Amino acid sequence: MSVTPSEIVLTAALKQLRAEHPLLGASKLHALLCAGYAGWSVSEKRVRKVLQAEGLQLAPPPAKKGGDRGTSEGDAGKGVGDVGDVGGGGGGAVYPSSRVLDGLDVKKWTGKVEVRYFGKEKGKGLVATETIEKGEVVWTEDPFIIAPEWDIYDLQQSSATCTYCTTPLTYRADFSKTLPCPSTTSPSHFSSSSHSSTSPQACPARFCTRLCLTRSLTTHPLLCPAQNPASIPFLEFARKTRWLAVHAVGVCASRILLANEDKKSRDGNGRLEEEWRFVRSLAELGMEERVEKQAAFMGTAFPQPDRATWKHAHTLFVQAFRTPTTPQHQKKLARILKTPLPDDIAAELFEYDAFLRSLGRMSLNLEAHGGLYTLHSHLNHSCSPNISVRHLGASTRTTPLSRISLIALRAIQPDEELVITYVDPGMGVKERRRELSAWGWGVCLCVRCVSEEGDEKEEGEGKTREGEAGGEADLEGELKAGLGVF
């Protein structure tokens, strides 16, 4: 069923296309519009009319100055782009930027999907290479890092859940076969408020299998209170503030720092280069830019950001992983980190502005359970998703809880994009758009949003759409399953 977009929505879409394709004429822009919004019914005549009204007609090319090489339209490696305002508010707008990850072997997870770059605003995404049937598990994936939701984190601190894969150790028939952190022979059951950050600490970590223990070496040594006590104040702060993104920044930095200790990394063939490329490829929007987005939507009611807390978090982060405050802690960190970090990576990890970008990066890309996943991080949003993200380990008890399964909600055709929902699909169109725009994604122009916007105009402002509590209830259930709410 095709829908006719409103003037505001159509104008926003054409501004987006014009920003991405400044040299295309009206006919080609119309063709791109029809291809990108297959559910819309828009004539070329209407497109030309909007282009003329908004001053978006193709301008004659300016005379080139000597040495002016121009830019490449398809450059996925750029930082945040200054593109047309998707919301139709005029002026330029900053959107989350992402990079295509060169050399990514998608076939490690699935042979039915490939990565595609859609442009500066939308960035990268995943499309089907062959038909995917409804209910099919398209791929399963373990996390690159995980900073689990706080209920699970507390279980880890009481030795009740695997520190690596977050699976409850009560699932194991014989608890005695679970493995403690090698740094201590008597793992303690402690709360974060029951100890001093300067006294020696036993590590509470336990692992459900030897494989989990081995894999944890990519991050755990720097997060272990016995091996790196300088990390204790940072982790206590993250837990006290319940700030998932700042915890994830610490875990991710631990992985990069420990990858640098890989001997192969010294000659350019180790884990560091591959893992750093992945982190840098993630969509990012700095904290200051996010605040600007939120303020634009909330107006004068928007509270000022707590920059003092940002700076305090940064200070604790640097003290945990770079420059501990006591000689004892410095010696312990030096036993773990023996190889100098490349200057460019060190700056991107530890400088204040880079830290704010890292916070934004984690907030944008973490799955709600707290995991950061390589292929999952490529998925874009739709208010009518065709993919559900599930943690099947909670029901099967044979699969690690942190492992996600990507399941088709309906049949997906070749060349169709795979999409999930970033927001609660049970909300109305205005609420969904507000949440997405506050994160810098711009106005959602999916078929559902355009259709509901038209319905709201017909039925009157504020009137609840019929069927929202029915047909979308299944989608809400899918979202809850993806969040790990069982």
Secondary structure, 3 states (H helix, E strand, C coil): CCECCCHHHHHHHHHHHHHHCCCCCHHHHHHHHHHHCCCECCCHHHHHHHHHHCCCCCCCCCCCCCCCCCCCCCCCCCCCCEEECCCCCCCEEECCECCCCCCCCHHHCCCCEEEEECCCCCCEEEEECCCECCCCEEEEECCCEECCCHHHHHHHHCCCECCCCCCEHHHCCCHHHCEECCCCCCCCCCCCCCCCCCCCCCCCCEECCHHHHHHHHHCHHHHCCCCCCCHHHHHHHHHHHCCHHHHHHHHHHHHHHHHCCCHHHHHCCCHHHHHHHHHHHCCECCHHHHHHHHHHHHHHHCCCCCHHHHHHHHHHHHHHHCCCCCHHHHHHHHHHCCCCCCHHHHHHHHCHHHHHHHHHHHHHHCCCCCEECCCHHHCEECCCCCEEEECCHHHHCCCCCCCEEEEECCCECCCCEEEECCCCCCCCHHHHHHHHHHCCCCCCCCHHHHHHHHHHHHHCCCCCCCCCCCCCHHHHHHHHHHCCCC
